[in-house]
Amino acid sequence: MTIASSVAIYFIIWWMVLFVVLPWGVRSQDESGGRAAGTDPGAPVLAHLGRKLIWTTVLAGIVFAAWHVAYTRQLVTLDQLARWVGSPF
């Protein structure tokens, strides 16, 4: 596998993990008791994006490392994945 492929796969994993991490610890304006005029009641009070980006990077690194080990040691092959999802190929 080339470095470009690894970077592309890490990028995809990073974005998927980001969407998992984004809702962590979010409190809406309604939950906190205060609401700014003209805003949605479900809008977060504090998003803590910096902390979430750090968590995303760490967790994506762990997921990528697990994927890399499984791929390089051929613990899961493409044929096995195709059978698991029911692909005719």
Secondary structure, 3 states (H helix, E strand, C coil): CCHHHHHHHHHHHHHHHHHHHCCCCCCEHHHHCCCCCCCCCCCECCCCHHHHHHHHHHHHHHHHHHHHHHHHCCCCCHHHHHHHHCCCC
